[in-house]
Amino acid sequence: MLEEFEAILREEIQGRYATFDAAAATRTAALMASRNLKGRPMEFRDAMIAGTALSTNASLATRNIPHFADLGINLLNPWE
């Protein structure tokens, strides 16, 4: 099963994904701390997504625009 998943990543997605690495983890932690200090805590999964987007300077496609609107990420709503 793992081999099949790795084949999909390698052959079909071809590196078009961002990993949750040390830079993303650092951005996630800073983001969560900042939002907590402002009284606007963020769900951990959303913070991980935002931290990854911020650390890679990527755009984020989401229908959940309000959760990410104040983070300085280029947001796209593909359902609009």
mmCIF file of the N, C-alpha and C atoms, coordinates in Angstrom:
data_MODEL
# 
_entry.id   MODEL 
# 
loop_
_atom_site.group_PDB 
_atom_site.id 
_atom_site.type_symbol 
_atom_site.label_atom_id 
_atom_site.label_alt_id 
_atom_site.label_comp_id 
_atom_site.label_asym_id 
_atom_site.label_entity_id 
_atom_site.label_seq_id 
_atom_site.pdbx_PDB_ins_code 
_atom_site.Cartn_x 
_atom_site.Cartn_y 
_atom_site.Cartn_z 
_atom_site.occupancy 
_atom_site.B_iso_or_equiv 
_atom_site.pdbx_formal_charge 
_atom_site.auth_seq_id 
_atom_site.auth_comp_id 
_atom_site.auth_asym_id 
_atom_site.auth_atom_id 
_atom_site.pdbx_PDB_model_num 
ATOM 1   N N  . MET A 1 1  ? 0.812   -1.184 0.000   1.00 0.00 ? 1  MET A N  1 
ATOM 2   C CA . MET A 1 1  ? 0.000   0.000  0.000   1.00 0.00 ? 1  MET A CA 1 
ATOM 3   C C  . MET A 1 1  ? 0.865   1.262  0.000   1.00 0.00 ? 1  MET A C  1 
ATOM 4   N N  . LEU A 1 2  ? 1.920   1.277  0.794   1.00 0.00 ? 2  LEU A N  1 
ATOM 5   C CA . LEU A 1 2  ? 2.819   2.422  0.835   1.00 0.00 ? 2  LEU A CA 1 
ATOM 6   C C  . LEU A 1 2  ? 3.495   2.627  -0.519  1.00 0.00 ? 2  LEU A C  1 
ATOM 7   N N  . GLU A 1 3  ? 3.866   1.539  -1.155  1.00 0.00 ? 3  GLU A N  1 
ATOM 8   C CA . GLU A 1 3  ? 4.492   1.642  -2.470  1.00 0.00 ? 3  GLU A CA 1 
ATOM 9   C C  . GLU A 1 3  ? 3.543   2.272  -3.492  1.00 0.00 ? 3  GLU A C  1 
ATOM 10  N N  . GLU A 1 4  ? 2.262   1.923  -3.410  1.00 0.00 ? 4  GLU A N  1 
ATOM 11  C CA . GLU A 1 4  ? 1.273   2.493  -4.327  1.00 0.00 ? 4  GLU A CA 1 
ATOM 12  C C  . GLU A 1 4  ? 1.122   3.994  -4.095  1.00 0.00 ? 4  GLU A C  1 
ATOM 13  N N  . PHE A 1 5  ? 1.079   4.379  -2.828  1.00 0.00 ? 5  PHE A N  1 
ATOM 14  C CA . PHE A 1 5  ? 0.966   5.798  -2.495  1.00 0.00 ? 5  PHE A CA 1 
ATOM 15  C C  . PHE A 1 5  ? 2.195   6.561  -2.989  1.00 0.00 ? 5  PHE A C  1 
ATOM 16  N N  . GLU A 1 6  ? 3.369   6.019  -2.752  1.00 0.00 ? 6  GLU A N  1 
ATOM 17  C CA . GLU A 1 6  ? 4.595   6.670  -3.218  1.00 0.00 ? 6  GLU A CA 1 
ATOM 18  C C  . GLU A 1 6  ? 4.623   6.776  -4.739  1.00 0.00 ? 6  GLU A C  1 
ATOM 19  N N  . ALA A 1 7  ? 4.099   5.773  -5.423  1.00 0.00 ? 7  ALA A N  1 
ATOM 20  C CA . ALA A 1 7  ? 4.037   5.820  -6.886  1.00 0.00 ? 7  ALA A CA 1 
ATOM 21  C C  . ALA A 1 7  ? 3.108   6.940  -7.350  1.00 0.00 ? 7  ALA A C  1 
ATOM 22  N N  . ILE A 1 8  ? 1.991   7.115  -6.679  1.00 0.00 ? 8  ILE A N  1 
ATOM 23  C CA . ILE A 1 8  ? 1.077   8.214  -7.018  1.00 0.00 ? 8  ILE A CA 1 
ATOM 24  C C  . ILE A 1 8  ? 1.782   9.552  -6.827  1.00 0.00 ? 8  ILE A C  1 
ATOM 25  N N  . LEU A 1 9  ? 2.452   9.722  -5.696  1.00 0.00 ? 9  LEU A N  1 
ATOM 26  C CA . LEU A 1 9  ? 3.166   10.972 -5.443  1.00 0.00 ? 9  LEU A CA 1 
ATOM 27  C C  . LEU A 1 9  ? 4.228   11.221 -6.508  1.00 0.00 ? 9  LEU A C  1 
ATOM 28  N N  . ARG A 1 10 ? 4.946   10.188 -6.865  1.00 0.00 ? 10 ARG A N  1 
ATOM 29  C CA . ARG A 1 10 ? 6.052   10.308 -7.816  1.00 0.00 ? 10 ARG A CA 1 
ATOM 30  C C  . ARG A 1 10 ? 5.563   10.504 -9.250  1.00 0.00 ? 10 ARG A C  1 
ATOM 31  N N  . GLU A 1 11 ? 4.590   9.731  -9.673  1.00 0.00 ? 11 GLU A N  1 
ATOM 32  C CA . GLU A 1 11 ? 4.197   9.708  -11.078 1.00 0.00 ? 11 GLU A CA 1 
ATOM 33  C C  . GLU A 1 11 ? 3.053   10.655 -11.422 1.00 0.00 ? 11 GLU A C  1 
ATOM 34  N N  . GLU A 1 12 ? 2.082   10.794 -10.533 1.00 0.00 ? 12 GLU A N  1 
ATOM 35  C CA . GLU A 1 12 ? 0.910   11.594 -10.870 1.00 0.00 ? 12 GLU A CA 1 
ATOM 36  C C  . GLU A 1 12 ? 0.990   13.017 -10.324 1.00 0.00 ? 12 GLU A C  1 
ATOM 37  N N  . ILE A 1 13 ? 1.462   13.158 -9.126  1.00 0.00 ? 13 ILE A N  1 
ATOM 38  C CA . ILE A 1 13 ? 1.542   14.491 -8.530  1.00 0.00 ? 13 ILE A CA 1 
ATOM 39  C C  . ILE A 1 13 ? 2.866   15.165 -8.889  1.00 0.00 ? 13 ILE A C  1 
ATOM 40  N N  . GLN A 1 14 ? 3.897   14.388 -9.119  1.00 0.00 ? 14 GLN A N  1 
ATOM 41  C CA . GLN A 1 14 ? 5.197   14.853 -9.599  1.00 0.00 ? 14 GLN A CA 1 
ATOM 42  C C  . GLN A 1 14 ? 5.765   16.029 -8.801  1.00 0.00 ? 14 GLN A C  1 
ATOM 43  N N  . GLY A 1 15 ? 5.775   15.908 -7.477  1.00 0.00 ? 15 GLY A N  1 
ATOM 44  C CA . GLY A 1 15 ? 6.401   16.930 -6.644  1.00 0.00 ? 15 GLY A CA 1 
ATOM 45  C C  . GLY A 1 15 ? 5.586   18.190 -6.452  1.00 0.00 ? 15 GLY A C  1 
ATOM 46  N N  . ARG A 1 16 ? 4.325   18.201 -6.841  1.00 0.00 ? 16 ARG A N  1 
ATOM 47  C CA . ARG A 1 16 ? 3.497   19.400 -6.694  1.00 0.00 ? 16 ARG A CA 1 
ATOM 48  C C  . ARG A 1 16 ? 2.797   19.418 -5.343  1.00 0.00 ? 16 ARG A C  1 
ATOM 49  N N  . TYR A 1 17 ? 3.536   19.193 -4.310  1.00 0.00 ? 17 TYR A N  1 
ATOM 50  C CA . TYR A 1 17 ? 3.008   19.246 -2.950  1.00 0.00 ? 17 TYR A CA 1 
ATOM 51  C C  . TYR A 1 17 ? 4.104   19.782 -2.053  1.00 0.00 ? 17 TYR A C  1 
ATOM 52  N N  . ALA A 1 18 ? 3.691   20.384 -0.973  1.00 0.00 ? 18 ALA A N  1 
ATOM 53  C CA . ALA A 1 18 ? 4.652   20.929 -0.014  1.00 0.00 ? 18 ALA A CA 1 
ATOM 54  C C  . ALA A 1 18 ? 4.700   20.021 1.210   1.00 0.00 ? 18 ALA A C  1 
ATOM 55  N N  . THR A 1 19 ? 5.876   19.783 1.678   1.00 0.00 ? 19 THR A N  1 
ATOM 56  C CA . THR A 1 19 ? 6.026   18.955 2.870   1.00 0.00 ? 19 THR A CA 1 
ATOM 57  C C  . THR A 1 19 ? 5.928   19.820 4.122   1.00 0.00 ? 19 THR A C  1 
ATOM 58  N N  . PHE A 1 20 ? 5.537   19.197 5.214   1.00 0.00 ? 20 PHE A N  1 
ATOM 59  C CA . PHE A 1 20 ? 5.527   19.885 6.505   1.00 0.00 ? 20 PHE A CA 1 
ATOM 60  C C  . PHE A 1 20 ? 6.910   19.687 7.117   1.00 0.00 ? 20 PHE A C  1 
ATOM 61  N N  . ASP A 1 21 ? 7.793   20.643 6.824   1.00 0.00 ? 21 ASP A N  1 
ATOM 62  C CA . ASP A 1 21 ? 9.182   20.537 7.258   1.00 0.00 ? 21 ASP A CA 1 
ATOM 63  C C  . ASP A 1 21 ? 9.434   21.489 8.426   1.00 0.00 ? 21 ASP A C  1 
ATOM 64  N N  . ALA A 1 22 ? 10.699  21.670 8.783   1.00 0.00 ? 22 ALA A N  1 
ATOM 65  C CA . ALA A 1 22 ? 11.052  22.519 9.928   1.00 0.00 ? 22 ALA A CA 1 
ATOM 66  C C  . ALA A 1 22 ? 10.609  23.963 9.706   1.00 0.00 ? 22 ALA A C  1 
ATOM 67  N N  . ALA A 1 23 ? 10.735  24.470 8.490   1.00 0.00 ? 23 ALA A N  1 
ATOM 68  C CA . ALA A 1 23 ? 10.315  25.849 8.206   1.00 0.00 ? 23 ALA A CA 1 
ATOM 69  C C  . ALA A 1 23 ? 8.809   25.997 8.386   1.00 0.00 ? 23 ALA A C  1 
ATOM 70  N N  . ALA A 1 24 ? 8.048   25.030 7.904   1.00 0.00 ? 24 ALA A N  1 
ATOM 71  C CA . ALA A 1 24 ? 6.589   25.068 8.067   1.00 0.00 ? 24 ALA A CA 1 
ATOM 72  C C  . ALA A 1 24 ? 6.209   24.950 9.535   1.00 0.00 ? 24 ALA A C  1 
ATOM 73  N N  . ALA A 1 25 ? 6.903   24.101 10.278  1.00 0.00 ? 25 ALA A N  1 
ATOM 74  C CA . ALA A 1 25 ? 6.620   23.934 11.706  1.00 0.00 ? 25 ALA A CA 1 
ATOM 75  C C  . ALA A 1 25 ? 6.912   25.219 12.468  1.00 0.00 ? 25 ALA A C  1 
ATOM 76  N N  . THR A 1 26 ? 7.992   25.894 12.116  1.00 0.00 ? 26 THR A N  1 
ATOM 77  C CA . THR A 1 26 ? 8.338   27.157 12.769  1.00 0.00 ? 26 THR A CA 1 
ATOM 78  C C  . THR A 1 26 ? 7.281   28.207 12.490  1.00 0.00 ? 26 THR A C  1 
ATOM 79  N N  . ARG A 1 27 ? 6.848   28.324 11.238  1.00 0.00 ? 27 ARG A N  1 
ATOM 80  C CA . ARG A 1 27 ? 5.798   29.286 10.883  1.00 0.00 ? 27 ARG A CA 1 
ATOM 81  C C  . ARG A 1 27 ? 4.485   28.945 11.575  1.00 0.00 ? 27 ARG A C  1 
ATOM 82  N N  . THR A 1 28 ? 4.176   27.660 11.673  1.00 0.00 ? 28 THR A N  1 
ATOM 83  C CA . THR A 1 28 ? 2.954   27.221 12.345  1.00 0.00 ? 28 THR A CA 1 
ATOM 84  C C  . THR A 1 28 ? 2.971   27.622 13.812  1.00 0.00 ? 28 THR A C  1 
ATOM 85  N N  . ALA A 1 29 ? 4.080   27.377 14.488  1.00 0.00 ? 29 ALA A N  1 
ATOM 86  C CA . ALA A 1 29 ? 4.183   27.722 15.904  1.00 0.00 ? 29 ALA A CA 1 
ATOM 87  C C  . ALA A 1 29 ? 4.055   29.228 16.118  1.00 0.00 ? 29 ALA A C  1 
ATOM 88  N N  . ALA A 1 30 ? 4.736   30.009 15.289  1.00 0.00 ? 30 ALA A N  1 
ATOM 89  C CA . ALA A 1 30 ? 4.656   31.467 15.412  1.00 0.00 ? 30 ALA A CA 1 
ATOM 90  C C  . ALA A 1 30 ? 3.244   31.955 15.138  1.00 0.00 ? 30 ALA A C  1 
ATOM 91  N N  . LEU A 1 31 ? 2.600   31.379 14.161  1.00 0.00 ? 31 LEU A N  1 
ATOM 92  C CA . LEU A 1 31 ? 1.238   31.750 13.809  1.00 0.00 ? 31 LEU A CA 1 
ATOM 93  C C  . LEU A 1 31 ? 0.273   31.437 14.947  1.00 0.00 ? 31 LEU A C  1 
ATOM 94  N N  . MET A 1 32 ? 0.382   30.248 15.519  1.00 0.00 ? 32 MET A N  1 
ATOM 95  C CA . MET A 1 32 ? -0.497  29.870 16.622  1.00 0.00 ? 32 MET A CA 1 
ATOM 96  C C  . MET A 1 32 ? -0.278  30.762 17.837  1.00 0.00 ? 32 MET A C  1 
ATOM 97  N N  . ALA A 1 33 ? 0.976   31.073 18.146  1.00 0.00 ? 33 ALA A N  1 
ATOM 98  C CA . ALA A 1 33 ? 1.264   31.948 19.280  1.00 0.00 ? 33 ALA A CA 1 
ATOM 99  C C  . ALA A 1 33 ? 0.701   33.341 19.050  1.00 0.00 ? 33 ALA A C  1 
ATOM 100 N N  . SER A 1 34 ? 0.894   33.866 17.857  1.00 0.00 ? 34 SER A N  1 
ATOM 101 C CA . SER A 1 34 ? 0.401   35.196 17.523  1.00 0.00 ? 34 SER A CA 1 
ATOM 102 C C  . SER A 1 34 ? -1.121  35.259 17.603  1.00 0.00 ? 34 SER A C  1 
ATOM 103 N N  . ARG A 1 35 ? -1.777  34.271 17.033  1.00 0.00 ? 35 ARG A N  1 
ATOM 104 C CA . ARG A 1 35 ? -3.240  34.257 17.052  1.00 0.00 ? 35 ARG A CA 1 
ATOM 105 C C  . ARG A 1 35 ? -3.767  34.086 18.476  1.00 0.00 ? 35 ARG A C  1 
ATOM 106 N N  . ASN A 1 36 ? -3.108  33.279 19.285  1.00 0.00 ? 36 ASN A N  1 
ATOM 107 C CA . ASN A 1 36 ? -3.542  33.111 20.680  1.00 0.00 ? 36 ASN A CA 1 
ATOM 108 C C  . ASN A 1 36 ? -3.409  34.412 21.452  1.00 0.00 ? 36 ASN A C  1 
ATOM 109 N N  . LEU A 1 37 ? -2.322  35.146 21.249  1.00 0.00 ? 37 LEU A N  1 
ATOM 110 C CA . LEU A 1 37 ? -2.132  36.431 21.928  1.00 0.00 ? 37 LEU A CA 1 
ATOM 111 C C  . LEU A 1 37 ? -3.200  37.450 21.526  1.00 0.00 ? 37 LEU A C  1 
ATOM 112 N N  . LYS A 1 38 ? -3.686  37.351 20.299  1.00 0.00 ? 38 LYS A N  1 
ATOM 113 C CA . LYS A 1 38 ? -4.730  38.260 19.811  1.00 0.00 ? 38 LYS A CA 1 
ATOM 114 C C  . LYS A 1 38 ? -6.130  37.801 20.224  1.00 0.00 ? 38 LYS A C  1 
ATOM 115 N N  . GLY A 1 39 ? -6.211  36.669 20.909  1.00 0.00 ? 39 GLY A N  1 
ATOM 116 C CA . GLY A 1 39 ? -7.509  36.141 21.299  1.00 0.00 ? 39 GLY A CA 1 
ATOM 117 C C  . GLY A 1 39 ? -8.266  35.503 20.144  1.00 0.00 ? 39 GLY A C  1 
ATOM 118 N N  . ARG A 1 40 ? -7.541  35.102 19.107  1.00 0.00 ? 40 ARG A N  1 
ATOM 119 C CA . ARG A 1 40 ? -8.137  34.478 17.925  1.00 0.00 ? 40 ARG A CA 1 
ATOM 120 C C  . ARG A 1 40 ? -7.455  33.135 17.650  1.00 0.00 ? 40 ARG A C  1 
ATOM 121 N N  . PRO A 1 41 ? -7.582  32.179 18.572  1.00 0.00 ? 41 PRO A N  1 
ATOM 122 C CA . PRO A 1 41 ? -6.895  30.897 18.373  1.00 0.00 ? 41 PRO A CA 1 
ATOM 123 C C  . PRO A 1 41 ? -7.333  30.226 17.075  1.00 0.00 ? 41 PRO A C  1 
ATOM 124 N N  . MET A 1 42 ? -6.456  29.397 16.576  1.00 0.00 ? 42 MET A N  1 
ATOM 125 C CA . MET A 1 42 ? -6.673  28.724 15.301  1.00 0.00 ? 42 MET A CA 1 
ATOM 126 C C  . MET A 1 42 ? -6.553  27.226 15.508  1.00 0.00 ? 42 MET A C  1 
ATOM 127 N N  . GLU A 1 43 ? -7.392  26.465 14.832  1.00 0.00 ? 43 GLU A N  1 
ATOM 128 C CA . GLU A 1 43 ? -7.301  25.017 14.901  1.00 0.00 ? 43 GLU A CA 1 
ATOM 129 C C  . GLU A 1 43 ? -5.932  24.579 14.376  1.00 0.00 ? 43 GLU A C  1 
ATOM 130 N N  . PHE A 1 44 ? -5.356  23.577 15.022  1.00 0.00 ? 44 PHE A N  1 
ATOM 131 C CA . PHE A 1 44 ? -4.000  23.145 14.687  1.00 0.00 ? 44 PHE A CA 1 
ATOM 132 C C  . PHE A 1 44 ? -3.859  22.759 13.211  1.00 0.00 ? 44 PHE A C  1 
ATOM 133 N N  . ARG A 1 45 ? -4.841  22.035 12.675  1.00 0.00 ? 45 ARG A N  1 
ATOM 134 C CA . ARG A 1 45 ? -4.748  21.619 11.269  1.00 0.00 ? 45 ARG A CA 1 
ATOM 135 C C  . ARG A 1 45 ? -4.734  22.819 10.330  1.00 0.00 ? 45 ARG A C  1 
ATOM 136 N N  . ASP A 1 46 ? -5.580  23.806 10.617  1.00 0.00 ? 46 ASP A N  1 
ATOM 137 C CA . ASP A 1 46 ? -5.577  25.026 9.799   1.00 0.00 ? 46 ASP A CA 1 
ATOM 138 C C  . ASP A 1 46 ? -4.254  25.766 9.929   1.00 0.00 ? 46 ASP A C  1 
ATOM 139 N N  . ALA A 1 47 ? -3.699  25.791 11.139  1.00 0.00 ? 47 ALA A N  1 
ATOM 140 C CA . ALA A 1 47 ? -2.409  26.450 11.358  1.00 0.00 ? 47 ALA A CA 1 
ATOM 141 C C  . ALA A 1 47 ? -1.297  25.743 10.592  1.00 0.00 ? 47 ALA A C  1 
ATOM 142 N N  . MET A 1 48 ? -1.351  24.426 10.532  1.00 0.00 ? 48 MET A N  1 
ATOM 143 C CA . MET A 1 48 ? -0.347  23.673 9.768   1.00 0.00 ? 48 MET A CA 1 
ATOM 144 C C  . MET A 1 48 ? -0.447  23.996 8.282   1.00 0.00 ? 48 MET A C  1 
ATOM 145 N N  . ILE A 1 49 ? -1.664  24.083 7.772   1.00 0.00 ? 49 ILE A N  1 
ATOM 146 C CA . ILE A 1 49 ? -1.862  24.430 6.361   1.00 0.00 ? 49 ILE A CA 1 
ATOM 147 C C  . ILE A 1 49 ? -1.332  25.829 6.100   1.00 0.00 ? 49 ILE A C  1 
ATOM 148 N N  . ALA A 1 50 ? -1.694  26.769 6.966   1.00 0.00 ? 50 ALA A N  1 
ATOM 149 C CA . ALA A 1 50 ? -1.244  28.151 6.801   1.00 0.00 ? 50 ALA A CA 1 
ATOM 150 C C  . ALA A 1 50 ? 0.267   28.263 6.949   1.00 0.00 ? 50 ALA A C  1 
ATOM 151 N N  . GLY A 1 51 ? 0.842   27.572 7.923   1.00 0.00 ? 51 GLY A N  1 
ATOM 152 C CA . GLY A 1 51 ? 2.285   27.602 8.117   1.00 0.00 ? 51 GLY A CA 1 
ATOM 153 C C  . GLY A 1 51 ? 3.037   27.060 6.926   1.00 0.00 ? 51 GLY A C  1 
ATOM 154 N N  . THR A 1 52 ? 2.504   26.020 6.303   1.00 0.00 ? 52 THR A N  1 
ATOM 155 C CA . THR A 1 52 ? 3.126   25.458 5.109   1.00 0.00 ? 52 THR A CA 1 
ATOM 156 C C  . THR A 1 52 ? 3.035   26.440 3.949   1.00 0.00 ? 52 THR A C  1 
ATOM 157 N N  . ALA A 1 53 ? 1.866   27.040 3.768   1.00 0.00 ? 53 ALA A N  1 
ATOM 158 C CA . ALA A 1 53 ? 1.700   28.026 2.685   1.00 0.00 ? 53 ALA A CA 1 
ATOM 159 C C  . ALA A 1 53 ? 2.631   29.219 2.895   1.00 0.00 ? 53 ALA A C  1 
ATOM 160 N N  . LEU A 1 54 ? 2.716   29.700 4.122   1.00 0.00 ? 54 LEU A N  1 
ATOM 161 C CA . LEU A 1 54 ? 3.577   30.845 4.402   1.00 0.00 ? 54 LEU A CA 1 
ATOM 162 C C  . LEU A 1 54 ? 5.052   30.513 4.202   1.00 0.00 ? 54 LEU A C  1 
ATOM 163 N N  . SER A 1 55 ? 5.467   29.332 4.631   1.00 0.00 ? 55 SER A N  1 
ATOM 164 C CA . SER A 1 55 ? 6.885   28.978 4.538   1.00 0.00 ? 55 SER A CA 1 
ATOM 165 C C  . SER A 1 55 ? 7.338   28.715 3.109   1.00 0.00 ? 55 SER A C  1 
ATOM 166 N N  . THR A 1 56 ? 6.401   28.392 2.233   1.00 0.00 ? 56 THR A N  1 
ATOM 167 C CA . THR A 1 56 ? 6.756   28.111 0.839   1.00 0.00 ? 56 THR A CA 1 
ATOM 168 C C  . THR A 1 56 ? 6.310   29.224 -0.105  1.00 0.00 ? 56 THR A C  1 
ATOM 169 N N  . ASN A 1 57 ? 5.719   30.278 0.468   1.00 0.00 ? 57 ASN A N  1 
ATOM 170 C CA . ASN A 1 57 ? 5.206   31.404 -0.328  1.00 0.00 ? 57 ASN A CA 1 
ATOM 171 C C  . ASN A 1 57 ? 4.199   30.920 -1.370  1.00 0.00 ? 57 ASN A C  1 
ATOM 172 N N  . ALA A 1 58 ? 3.358   29.986 -0.961  1.00 0.00 ? 58 ALA A N  1 
ATOM 173 C CA . ALA A 1 58 ? 2.374   29.392 -1.864  1.00 0.00 ? 58 ALA A CA 1 
ATOM 174 C C  . ALA A 1 58 ? 1.017   30.056 -1.702  1.00 0.00 ? 58 ALA A C  1 
ATOM 175 N N  . SER A 1 59 ? 0.214   29.978 -2.734  1.00 0.00 ? 59 SER A N  1 
ATOM 176 C CA . SER A 1 59 ? -1.187  30.371 -2.647  1.00 0.00 ? 59 SER A CA 1 
ATOM 177 C C  . SER A 1 59 ? -1.950  29.223 -1.997  1.00 0.00 ? 59 SER A C  1 
ATOM 178 N N  . LEU A 1 60 ? -3.078  29.560 -1.403  1.00 0.00 ? 60 LEU A N  1 
ATOM 179 C CA . LEU A 1 60 ? -3.891  28.551 -0.731  1.00 0.00 ? 60 LEU A CA 1 
ATOM 180 C C  . LEU A 1 60 ? -5.283  28.550 -1.336  1.00 0.00 ? 60 LEU A C  1 
ATOM 181 N N  . ALA A 1 61 ? -5.697  27.416 -1.872  1.00 0.00 ? 61 ALA A N  1 
ATOM 182 C CA . ALA A 1 61 ? -7.046  27.254 -2.399  1.00 0.00 ? 61 ALA A CA 1 
ATOM 183 C C  . ALA A 1 61 ? -7.916  26.674 -1.297  1.00 0.00 ? 61 ALA A C  1 
ATOM 184 N N  . THR A 1 62 ? -8.950  27.420 -0.917  1.00 0.00 ? 62 THR A N  1 
ATOM 185 C CA . THR A 1 62 ? -9.839  26.994 0.155   1.00 0.00 ? 62 THR A CA 1 
ATOM 186 C C  . THR A 1 62 ? -11.182 27.672 0.023   1.00 0.00 ? 62 THR A C  1 
ATOM 187 N N  . ARG A 1 63 ? -12.196 27.029 0.491   1.00 0.00 ? 63 ARG A N  1 
ATOM 188 C CA . ARG A 1 63 ? -13.504 27.666 0.552   1.00 0.00 ? 63 ARG A CA 1 
ATOM 189 C C  . ARG A 1 63 ? -13.642 28.362 1.908   1.00 0.00 ? 63 ARG A C  1 
ATOM 190 N N  . ASN A 1 64 ? -12.731 28.104 2.805   1.00 0.00 ? 64 ASN A N  1 
ATOM 191 C CA . ASN A 1 64 ? -12.765 28.631 4.162   1.00 0.00 ? 64 ASN A CA 1 
ATOM 192 C C  . ASN A 1 64 ? -11.949 29.926 4.265   1.00 0.00 ? 64 ASN A C  1 
ATOM 193 N N  . ILE A 1 65 ? -12.240 30.882 3.435   1.00 0.00 ? 65 ILE A N  1 
ATOM 194 C CA . ILE A 1 65 ? -11.493 32.142 3.350   1.00 0.00 ? 65 ILE A CA 1 
ATOM 195 C C  . ILE A 1 65 ? -11.408 32.868 4.699   1.00 0.00 ? 65 ILE A C  1 
ATOM 196 N N  . PRO A 1 66 ? -12.497 32.989 5.475   1.00 0.00 ? 66 PRO A N  1 
ATOM 197 C CA . PRO A 1 66 ? -12.418 33.751 6.730   1.00 0.00 ? 66 PRO A CA 1 
ATOM 198 C C  . PRO A 1 66 ? -11.357 33.244 7.720   1.00 0.00 ? 66 PRO A C  1 
ATOM 199 N N  . HIS A 1 67 ? -11.090 31.944 7.735   1.00 0.00 ? 67 HIS A N  1 
ATOM 200 C CA . HIS A 1 67 ? -10.096 31.415 8.673   1.00 0.00 ? 67 HIS A CA 1 
ATOM 201 C C  . HIS A 1 67 ? -8.671  31.833 8.334   1.00 0.00 ? 67 HIS A C  1 
ATOM 202 N N  . PHE A 1 68 ? -8.421  32.207 7.086   1.00 0.00 ? 68 PHE A N  1 
ATOM 203 C CA . PHE A 1 68 ? -7.072  32.503 6.640   1.00 0.00 ? 68 PHE A CA 1 
ATOM 204 C C  . PHE A 1 68 ? -6.896  33.950 6.177   1.00 0.00 ? 68 PHE A C  1 
ATOM 205 N N  . ALA A 1 69 ? -7.961  34.740 6.215   1.00 0.00 ? 69 ALA A N  1 
ATOM 206 C CA . ALA A 1 69 ? -7.973  36.061 5.576   1.00 0.00 ? 69 ALA A CA 1 
ATOM 207 C C  . ALA A 1 69 ? -6.939  37.041 6.132   1.00 0.00 ? 69 ALA A C  1 
ATOM 208 N N  . ASP A 1 70 ? -6.603  36.957 7.388   1.00 0.00 ? 70 ASP A N  1 
ATOM 209 C CA . ASP A 1 70 ? -5.701  37.951 7.995   1.00 0.00 ? 70 ASP A CA 1 
ATOM 210 C C  . ASP A 1 70 ? -4.254  37.471 8.119   1.00 0.00 ? 70 ASP A C  1 
ATOM 211 N N  . LEU A 1 71 ? -3.871  36.477 7.331   1.00 0.00 ? 71 LEU A N  1 
ATOM 212 C CA . LEU A 1 71 ? -2.549  35.869 7.501   1.00 0.00 ? 71 LEU A CA 1 
ATOM 213 C C  . LEU A 1 71 ? -1.525  36.271 6.440   1.00 0.00 ? 71 LEU A C  1 
ATOM 214 N N  . GLY A 1 72 ? -1.938  37.036 5.468   1.00 0.00 ? 72 GLY A N  1 
ATOM 215 C CA . GLY A 1 72 ? -1.003  37.440 4.423   1.00 0.00 ? 72 GLY A CA 1 
ATOM 216 C C  . GLY A 1 72 ? -0.729  36.369 3.386   1.00 0.00 ? 72 GLY A C  1 
ATOM 217 N N  . ILE A 1 73 ? -1.640  35.424 3.251   1.00 0.00 ? 73 ILE A N  1 
ATOM 218 C CA . ILE A 1 73 ? -1.512  34.369 2.256   1.00 0.00 ? 73 ILE A CA 1 
ATOM 219 C C  . ILE A 1 73 ? -2.383  34.737 1.066   1.00 0.00 ? 73 ILE A C  1 
ATOM 220 N N  . ASN A 1 74 ? -1.902  34.494 -0.131  1.00 0.00 ? 74 ASN A N  1 
ATOM 221 C CA . ASN A 1 74 ? -2.731  34.678 -1.316  1.00 0.00 ? 74 ASN A CA 1 
ATOM 222 C C  . ASN A 1 74 ? -3.782  33.573 -1.323  1.00 0.00 ? 74 ASN A C  1 
ATOM 223 N N  . LEU A 1 75 ? -5.053  33.964 -1.161  1.00 0.00 ? 75 LEU A N  1 
ATOM 224 C CA . LEU A 1 75 ? -6.142  33.007 -1.044  1.00 0.00 ? 75 LEU A CA 1 
ATOM 225 C C  . LEU A 1 75 ? -6.939  32.932 -2.336  1.00 0.00 ? 75 LEU A C  1 
ATOM 226 N N  . LEU A 1 76 ? -7.327  31.713 -2.688  1.00 0.00 ? 76 LEU A N  1 
ATOM 227 C CA . LEU A 1 76 ? -8.153  31.467 -3.859  1.00 0.00 ? 76 LEU A CA 1 
ATOM 228 C C  . LEU A 1 76 ? -9.328  30.595 -3.436  1.00 0.00 ? 76 LEU A C  1 
ATOM 229 N N  . ASN A 1 77 ? -10.528 30.980 -3.848  1.00 0.00 ? 77 ASN A N  1 
ATOM 230 C CA . ASN A 1 77 ? -11.688 30.131 -3.599  1.00 0.00 ? 77 ASN A CA 1 
ATOM 231 C C  . ASN A 1 77 ? -12.115 29.523 -4.924  1.00 0.00 ? 77 ASN A C  1 
ATOM 232 N N  . PRO A 1 78 ? -11.722 28.291 -5.201  1.00 0.00 ? 78 PRO A N  1 
ATOM 233 C CA . PRO A 1 78 ? -12.032 27.676 -6.479  1.00 0.00 ? 78 PRO A CA 1 
ATOM 234 C C  . PRO A 1 78 ? -13.512 27.347 -6.651  1.00 0.00 ? 78 PRO A C  1 
ATOM 235 N N  . TRP A 1 79 ? -14.309 27.495 -5.600  1.00 0.00 ? 79 TRP A N  1 
ATOM 236 C CA . TRP A 1 79 ? -15.738 27.202 -5.689  1.00 0.00 ? 79 TRP A CA 1 
ATOM 237 C C  . TRP A 1 79 ? -16.567 28.438 -6.048  1.00 0.00 ? 79 TRP A C  1 
ATOM 238 N N  . GLU A 1 80 ? -15.912 29.585 -6.184  1.00 0.00 ? 80 GLU A N  1 
ATOM 239 C CA . GLU A 1 80 ? -16.640 30.807 -6.554  1.00 0.00 ? 80 GLU A CA 1 
ATOM 240 C C  . GLU A 1 80 ? -16.711 30.944 -8.053  1.00 0.00 ? 80 GLU A C  1 
# 
